[in-house]
Amino acid sequence: MIVPRDEVQLNRDANRLENQWPGNRLDKRELKPEDIEYMDREKKYWLEIIQAERGIFEEGREEGKKEGIEEGKKKGIEEGKKKGIEEGKKEGIEEGKKKGIEEEKCNIARNLKLQHIGYDVIANVTGLSIDEIEKL
């Protein structure tokens, strides 16, 4: 089974290949030209493999980065929606309470008007202005 190398391993292997290649230690004057050519071809072959692995590694990193950004955006949107809904509910409840209190003040004022209570007393009891009471 072939185990993929990580970036550190790729760099280490490339350095070893460059610095410790057996052909580097041999006196090329003692070798046949075809042997030198073969060794150079082998070295080039392995360097190309390492370079290809680096490319694949970099592509994978970029793809993972893009996926991470997309996932982050989705989570951010979801969290934003949840917070927006929560805040909207809170504001709606508060606004509903205020409207309910105002409606109840108006109902009380109408009932007091029907009882022929003075506007100044109704205003004092409900907190409504005399103009508001007259419009009811």
N, C-alpha and C positions, 0 to 999 in steps of 0.2 A: 504494500500500500504506500502510495506517495503522499507525504505530508507537506502541505504548502508551507513555504518559508515566509516569515514576516519580514518587514523592512530591515530590521537590524541584522537578521540572518543573511539577507540578500547583500547588504553592504559588506558584511564580514566575508562572505564567499567571494565577492568581486575583488576585494582587497587581497585575499589569499591567492586568487587566481592571477592577479597582476604581479604580486610580489613573490609568490612561492611556486610559480609554475616551473616544473622540472626543466623545461627548456631554457629558463633564465640562468640556471646554474651550470649548464653545459658549455663547453668551449665549442662554438659553432664551427670552428675551423676543423674540428675532428669529425664532424658529421657530414653525411652525404646531403646534397641539396634537397633531394626528395624527402629525407627525414626531417630536415628543418622546415620544409614546406608543410609536411604532415603535422608537425607539432604546432606550427603557427595556425594552421587550419583548425586544429582541435581547440586551441586556446580561444580563437575567434568564435568558434561554435559555442563554447561554454559561456563566453561573455554575452553572446546574443541571447542565449537562453535566460541568463540572469536579467538582461535588459528587458526581455519580453515579460518575465515575471514581474519586474518593477512596473511595467506598463499596466499589467493586469491588476496589480496591487493598487496602483494609483486610480485606475478606473473604479475599482471597488470602493476605494475611500471616497471618491467624488459621488458615486451613486449613493453610498450610505449617508453622506453629508446632505444630499438633496432630500433623501427620504426622511432624515431627521428634521430638516427644516419644515417639510410638509406636515409631518406629524406634530411638530411644535405649533405650527399655525392652526391646525385643526383643534388641538387641545386648548390653545389660547382663545379661539373663537367660541368653543364650547363653554369654557369658564366665563368668558365675557357675557355670553347669553344668560348663563345661570345667574351671574351677579346682577345683570340688568333686570331679569325677571324678579329676583328677590327685592331689589330696590324699588322696582315698579309696584310690586305688591304692597310694600311698606308705605310708599307714597300714596297709593290708591286707598289703602285703609285709613291713613291719616286724613286724606281729603274727604273720604266718605264720612268719617266721624264729624268733621267740621260742618259738612253740608247737613248731616243729620241733626246736629245741634242747632244750626240756623233754622232748619225747617221746624223743629220743635218750638223754638222761640216764636216763630211766626204763628204756629198753631195756638200756642198759649195766648199770644197777643190777640188773635181773632176771637178766641173764646172770651177773653176779658172784655173785648169791644162789645160782644154780644150781651155781656152782663152790664153794659153801660158804665164801665170803670173808666175813670179819666185817663187821658193819654199820658199825662205826666207820671201817673202811677204805673201804667203799663210799661212805659219807657224805663222806669226805675226797676221794675221787676224783671223785664226781659233783656234789658241792655240795648234794645232797638231805639233808633232815633224816632222822634215824633213824625217826621216825614215818612219813614218806613212804615210806621203804624197806620198813618192815614191812607197809604197805598194798598193796605190789606183789605 
